[in-house]
Amino acid sequence: MTDEPVTADPPDSPFRTTGVDHVTIWGSNAEDTIAFYRDLLGMPLVLRQPNLDDRRQTHLFFDIGDGRLLTVFVNPDRESNRGRQPTPTGGVHHLAFSVDPGEFEEVLTALDDAGHGYNVFDRGIFYSAYTTDHNGLVIELATDKYDVPADRRGEVLAKAQEIREEAGAEFAEEEHLEAALDELGIEATAAELPDAATGADTR
């Protein structure tokens, strides 16, 4: 494991990114893609145009909820495949989207109703449901346990990491998150979420 420090301080780099603009994935066809990302996950379809690098494909743009975009290349000749996608080195393991903690139970009900199985895990510092889209891509629907201000999220996680290491814990847990919030003087309200397993690998 690398010994590089974990910190929210800006690194000594030639420039710094300012956020996610968009993520683009290969999709199957427009109908199934829109049914999953717009009609199930609630992402408005905000732009549709040809793929400018390959006019045989269509480029769909979805607003993921904060003005950032998920874009998908689709083609009517491609069929959806619910089988799990391989994840070689350099491949995408999963995409994670935020959901409102107050709507988490409704999220699970909607996945059930749509026939998308899922697993729910308490990850210590956040809470997640994992499902797959219509092409087998793993989709994480994550919610924060506390309403941490977005501009201080990295600072809170870095402090939780520091506290976790000092405690000798294997991974960041809720108590480390709470201690980080307290130490940084951030008042945050806890979300009400159901109990769930951590999903941690015990090997």
N, C-alpha and C positions, 0 to 999 in steps of 0.2 A: 504493500500500500504506500502511496506517495506521502511524503512528509510536508508537501506544500501547505502553507497556512490557509485556513478557511477564514475569510474576513469579508465584510461588506465594503471595506475601503476600496476605492478605485485602483486597479492595477497600474503598473508602469507600462502602459501599452501606447502605441502610436495614436489610437483613437478609441472611442467607446461607443457601443451600440446604445440606442435610446429606447429600444423595445422591440417587440415582434411586429413586423408589418403584415406578413402573411406566411402561411405554410401551404405548399401545393402538393397534392397527392395524385397518383394515377387512380382513376375511378373506372367503373364499368360503363353503364349507360345513364343518361340523364334522369330517366324516370325513377330508377331505384335509388340513385344518389339523392335526388330531391326528396323522395319519400323518407329517407333516413335522416338526412341532415336538416332539412327544413321542417318536414311534417312531424317527425318524432322528437328531434333535439331542439326544435324551435329556432333555428338559425334562418333569418330572412335571406332569400336569394336576391342579391342586390345588383348583380351584373351578370350578363350572359353574352359571350362573343366568341368568335373563332379563336382557337389556339393559334397565336400569331407565328409560332414556329412550325405548325403543322395544321393547315387549314382543314384537314379531314376530321379533326377533332373539335369539340366545343369546350370552352373554358367557362366553368361556373364559379361564381364568387359568392360566398356565404359570409354574413356578418356574425361572428361568433358571440357577440354580445357587448363588446366594449369598443367597437370600431375597428378591431383587428379582424383579419380575414382568413378564412380557410378557402382555398381555391382547388378545384378538381377538374382534371382533364377527363372528358367522357366521349364515348363514341357509341352510336346506336347498335353497332355490330358486336359490342362486348357484353357478354352475359355476366351477371353477378355470381360470386362464388363464396359461400359462407365458410368454407374451410379455412383453418388458421393459416396465416401467411408465414412463410419462413422469415427468420430474422438473422441474416448473415451479418458479419462485422461490417459496419457502415450502414446497415439497414435501419428502418424505423421500428422500434419496439412497440410503442404505442403513442397515441395522441391523448393529452389530458385537457379537459375543458372544465371550467368552473360552473358550479350550480349553486343556487341559493340554499343554505342549510335548512331554511324553513320549508323548502319544497322537496327535501330529500326523499321522503316517503312517497310523494307523488311521482318522482322520477322512477322509483322502483316499480310502482304500479304501472306506469306507462310502458316500461320495458317489458314487464310481464304481458301486458295486453297486446304488445306488438310482436310477441314471440321471440324476444331477444333475452336469452339467459344472462345471468350476471352473478358476480361474486362481490360481497361487501366486506371491506376491511377497515379496521381502525388502525391507521398508520402512526398513531402517537401524536404527531403534530398536525395531521389533517385526516380526513375521512373520505373514503373512496368506494365507488361502485365500478366494477370492470365489466364491460360487455364487448361485443364485436359489431362492426358495421356489416353491411350487406356483402362486403368482400373479404371478411375475415380479419380486418385490421382491428387490433385491440384499441378500444376507446375507454378512457378513464373519465368518469364524471366525479370530480373532486370538490369537496367543500372544506372551508377552513373551520377549525374548531372555535376560533375567536375572530372577531371582526377587526383584524389588524389593519391599520391604514396601509393602502397599497404602496405608498412611497417609503414605508418603513419595513416592509416585509422582509427584504434581504437582510436588513440590520437585525431583525428579530431572529431569523433563522441562524445567522452567524453567531449571535449570542447564545442561542439554544445549543448550538454545536459546541461552543466553548464550555458551557455548563455540563453538557453530556460527557465531554472528554475528562473534565475534572472529576466527575462522578464515576468514571470508569465504566459507563454504560455502553452497551454494544450499538445501540441506535437511539436516535432522539425520541423521547417520549413526552407525554403531555406535561408531566411535572417539570421537564426542562423548558418547555415552551412557556409555562406559567411563570417559572423563575426568571426567564429572559424578559418577559413583559414587565414583571415587577422591577427588575434591576434597571430597565430602560425607562421606567416611569410611564409606561403606556397603559392607559385604561382601555380595556377591551372586554366586550361582553361575550360570554361563552354561549355557543349554540347548543340546543337540545338535540342530541343525536342518539340513536339506539345503540345498544352494546353490540360489538362485533369482534371477531378474532383479529389478531394482528396480521395474519398471513405471513409471518416471518419464517424464513427457511431455518429449520432447526438442525440441519446436517452439520 
